[in-house]
Amino acid sequence: MNCVAAGNMPETGSAFTKLFSAGAFLFLISDIVLILNTFGKESKFSLRITNLSLYYIGQLMIALSLQLL
């Protein structure tokens, strides 16, 4: 998803593409935080809050980008 979003950015550069790309990037970062928190040495509550915040903001941005089509 991130490769498609990044690949379409230079081609179109529309508001849809920018919002979708930002949401996809936040979704990617939330997955990385989840991996670090799940498989790291210890699980931290602050990383869980960060993970969920990035996840929901990213999903919201992806959903809102559909309104711009």
N, C-alpha and C positions, 0 to 999 in steps of 0.2 A: 504494500500500500504506500509506503514511504517512497519507494523508487518511482512509482507511477506519479505520485504527487509532485516529487521533485523534478521528474522528467517533463511534466506538463507546464511547470512554472515558466520557463523561458519562452515556451511556444505561445501561450495565450496571455498569461499575466493578468487574467481577469480577477474580479473580486471573489468569484467562486473558487478559483484555483488558489488564491492566496489564503482564504479562510480554511479551505480543505487541507492545504499543506500545513498550516499552523496547527490544526486539529490533529492531523496525522502525526506530526512531530511530537506533540504533547502525549499522544497515545503511546508512541514509541518510548518516550522517556518514562512513562508510567510503568511500562513493561520491564524496563531495565531496573527501576527502583524495586519492583515486585521481585525480580530475580535475586537482586542483592539482599533483600530482606528475607526471602524464603530460604535461600541456600547459603547465606552468609554465616559468619560465626555465631551471631546472636540476632534474634528478631527484635526490632525496635518499634515501639508504638509510633514514634514520630515519622518513621519511614512509611508506616501504614497510612497515616494521614496524608502524607505527601503523595503516595501512590494513588489513593482514592481521589484526591483533589485533582491531580493531573489527568486521571482517567475520565472523570466526569466533565471537566472543562474541555478536554479534547473531544469527547463524544458530543458535547453540546455544540462545539464549533463545527464538527463534521455535519451534524444534523442541520444547523443553521445555514451552512453553505448550500444545502439543497434548495433553500428558499431563493437563492440568487440565480438559479438556472433559468 
